[in-house]
Amino acid sequence: MQPADIAAQDRLIVALDLPGVTEAEAMIARLGDSVSFYKIGYQLAYAGGLPLAQQLAKSGKKVFVDLKLHDIGNTVARGVESVAKLGATFLTVHAYPQTMKAAVEARAGSGLKILAVTVLTSYDDGDLHAAGYRLNVSDLVEARAQQAQVLGVDGLVSSPEEAAALRKIVGHQMHLVTPGIRPAGAATGDQKRIMTPARAIAAGADYLVVGRPVTEAADPKAAADAIQAEIEQALA
Ligand SMILES: O=C(O)c1cc(=O)[nH]c(=O)n1[C@@H]1O[C@H](COP(=O)(O)O)[C@@H](O)[C@H]1O
């Protein structure tokens, strides 16, 4: 799918990083028609969130299952097959060649798309060096993007800071999904590589993943609407 084909409203993915299904359902009800794409990650998935993912997909919402898989190939493949049955649109794996290869093979024939997480948005060069890497963030993101493209991965997760460079490498063949989104004035929290929604879209991001700036806002629907308006303006 080319970026131009993505409905503007689907470009905002709200991360349901909430303690349980009750809280998630309340948030989904509050957000109503403002949000069409939800992400279910560690916190909610381990608290009964996977049946909710299936239910949301059946109800017509799009779902991103963010499990950031990374294990031996066989285990990754079997996990991907299970997630494919939920009706989700996206599933994350870490961008290691064995892991990406197993995930891509296992999703064949399903509607599930595999996203490779390049370098987490909470990492800077110092964090990478502390973890034993010699490359800096931008070089490792680009190297992993090239490997992901060769392996047939459907999309990349990176900071919007890398989006323009990644677009040059992968063209429009891969989805660029960017967390690390902070509307002007929003608290940074533990994110280190951040951009506003408008700048992320201008840099070439297809999808923006936003958690706390929406879910912890006094009025989550107003916060989501403001981000949607910023996205639409940036696309115009
Ligand atoms: O895979 C992700 O979605 C992800 C990758 C990454 O590099 N950084 C990152 O923040 N995320 C997720 O994106 C969401 C960002 O949440 P906020 O920082 O609250 O907006 C969280 O659910 C993270 O798990």
The ligand as an SDF file (V2000), in Angstrom:
LIG
                    3D

 24 25  0  0  0  0  0  0  0  0999 V2000
    7.2590   -0.6980   18.7710 O   0  0  0  0  0  0  0  0  0  0  0  0
    6.8100    0.3400   19.2750 C   0  0  0  0  0  0  0  0  0  0  0  0
    5.6350    0.6460   19.1260 O   0  0  0  0  0  0  0  0  0  0  0  0
    7.7580    1.2390   19.9380 C   0  0  0  0  0  0  0  0  0  0  0  0
    9.0530    1.2340   19.4510 C   0  0  0  0  0  0  0  0  0  0  0  0
    9.9560    2.2240   19.8820 C   0  0  0  0  0  0  0  0  0  0  0  0
   11.0980    2.3020   19.4190 O   0  0  0  0  0  0  0  0  0  0  0  0
    9.5380    3.1320   20.8030 N   0  0  0  0  0  0  0  0  0  0  0  0
    8.2680    3.1170   21.3330 C   0  0  0  0  0  0  0  0  0  0  0  0
    7.9630    3.9980   22.1470 O   0  0  0  0  0  0  0  0  0  0  0  0
    7.3860    2.1370   20.9350 N   0  0  0  0  0  0  0  0  0  0  0  0
    6.0430    2.0650   21.5590 C   0  0  0  0  0  0  0  0  0  0  0  0
    5.3120    3.2450   21.2600 O   0  0  0  0  0  0  0  0  0  0  0  0
    4.5460    3.6710   22.3910 C   0  0  0  0  0  0  0  0  0  0  0  0
    4.9550    5.0810   22.7410 C   0  0  0  0  0  0  0  0  0  0  0  0
    4.2370    5.5080   23.8480 O   0  0  0  0  0  0  0  0  0  0  0  0
    4.3350    6.9990   24.4010 P   0  0  0  0  0  0  0  0  0  0  0  0
    5.7850    7.2790   24.6760 O   0  0  0  0  0  0  0  0  0  0  0  0
    3.4990    6.9510   25.6440 O   0  0  0  0  0  0  0  0  0  0  0  0
    3.7680    7.8860   23.3170 O   0  0  0  0  0  0  0  0  0  0  0  0
    4.7940    2.6600   23.5010 C   0  0  0  0  0  0  0  0  0  0  0  0
    3.7080    1.7410   23.5080 O   0  0  0  0  0  0  0  0  0  0  0  0
    6.0780    1.9440   23.0890 C   0  0  0  0  0  0  0  0  0  0  0  0
    6.0720    0.5810   23.4750 O   0  0  0  0  0  0  0  0  0  0  0  0
  1  2  2  0
  2  3  1  0
  2  4  1  0
  4  5  2  0
  4 11  1  0
  5  6  1  0
  6  7  2  0
  6  8  1  0
  8  9  1  0
  9 10  2  0
  9 11  1  0
 11 12  1  0
 12 13  1  0
 12 23  1  0
 13 14  1  0
 14 15  1  0
 14 21  1  0
 15 16  1  0
 16 17  1  0
 17 18  2  0
 17 19  1  0
 17 20  1  0
 21 22  1  0
 21 23  1  0
 23 24  1  0
M  END
$$$$
